[in-house]
């Protein structure tokens, strides 16, 4: 590799040599050490909670002074789930993009997995993991993390997979010209290309994960109470006791956590990702982060980063030297890799077949009238899901266009929307239900409002992304030709954002199906409010531990979602790609 190219990639990745100069400590270094020490102390507290003896039910103290500890526990669960989601995304997405045989299986499987309402499988997951760890909290903690993982991972994986499939030809040519091996191509070409999209989808996925966190921390199955200490269980206990001050404290704690994560995690990451932009136009704006600027001034962090980068580069040069660069191309590892792939396929088929056999025995107790009842309730929930998506589109489409087409509005509203969208919708159920009762609206229509709280943001974010991606020359040309606002909206803006809008509809509908399980069945002030639907049936059967009815309802919901995705959403995707794609 030439010295010029080396300088370019070191500029992108911030490469370091081992520093020889003495470390210059600044005040930011002192704060950094204090922060690391505080984080270490918090992680020790989490480890004690995980390995502690499980005494169901967990007593949740509504003392507001304990909320910081509960909120920290919730935050750690979300971050661990995100780390697992990121590792899964990188491996699964890369495998699907690079292996054509695996792609034919992995991509449809990913589509099915993101369509299945995972909350319906939570009872089985909790019972399984609690059975594996009967004397500690590890089983429940793992169950909560897995539920958050399922709320984050699918969106991230699709984003990374599509990014790898759409690497520009000129960047591929660079890799070919300089004879990059697969690691160099991934590290210097593919990851930088996918970084910005993956980061923004990570923020959306993190927001979706908080929804599952609130539910998993306050899970009840029959007479068994599987609560975990956290801000979600704190809110649940406050609602059951009718303690309005405690509800307000929980909402404030969640807002503070979301804002802190935005300031100290997402904003620095977004600002850091700006170096991966391939072009910059006048319509774009640069995101800044005061925390990232401070970290760059920390002498201790620079030294540690330099040492780490040196050993990483040395290790990669050794592992992927020119002698080993073409092993994959020569077929040296293809055969073992194929063996691994077919072993995975065989294991999956075996597990799937065993699961179907067990389910068939469980479902034999359900009568024809039960199945008719399930199907009818499934239709009612489907109408509510579509209503929530339609209502969300009515305001999210114009709002997203206004924000995405205006750099000034984007600079103002994007951070606000990001924070608001990250707030878990279940924590707002109680004030919304109180308001609906005051105006005389029952849970039948009210459940649509509750579904809308968490699903509308998927539509808004995708419309903003679509509007932002409209080429500036097309927008300028529409003005030069004297097109009115209505003509630009009809002939340019709507067709351009339509593929993104379809993606927003798919993700919003998936979120609404999951939300129906808690939106159609609400416990408020010791009273149970229900709306006829499949979500309420799943919640009721879980509470009564009626596993046959629970399994039938979950399978019916999954079948409706998968069929609707294949028939309706897939058709809209094909229309968007053929008629409205900007090339």
Secondary structure, DSSP 8 states (H G I E B T S, - for coil): --HHHHHHHHHHHT------S-----HHHHHHHHHHHHHHHHHHHHHHHHHS---SS------GGGHHHHHHHHHHHHHHHHHHHHHHHHHHHHHHHH-HHHHHHHHHHHHHHHHS-GGGGHHHHHHHHHHHTTTSSHHHHHHHHHHHHHHHHHHHHHHHHHHHHT--HHHHHHHHHTT--HHHHIIIIIHHHHHHHHHHHHHHHHHHHHHHHHHHTEEEETTEEEE-SSHHHHHHHHHHHT-HHHHHHHHHHHHHHHHHHIIIIIHHHHHHGGGG-S---TT------HHHHHHHH-HHHHHHHHHHHHHHHHHHHHHT-TTTTTHHHHTTTHHHHHHHHHHHHHHHHHHHHHHHHHHHHHHTT--HHHHHHHHHHHHHHHHHHHHHHHHHHHHHHHHHHHHHH-HHHHHHHHHHHHHHHHS-GGGGHHHHHHHHHHTT--HHHHHHHHHHHHHHHHHHHHHHHHHHTS-HHHHHHHHHTT--HHHHIIIIIHHHHHHHHHHHHHHHHHHHHHHHHHHSEEEETTEEEE-SSHHHHHHHHHHTT-HHHHHHHHHHHHHHHHHHIIIIIHHHHHHHHHHS---
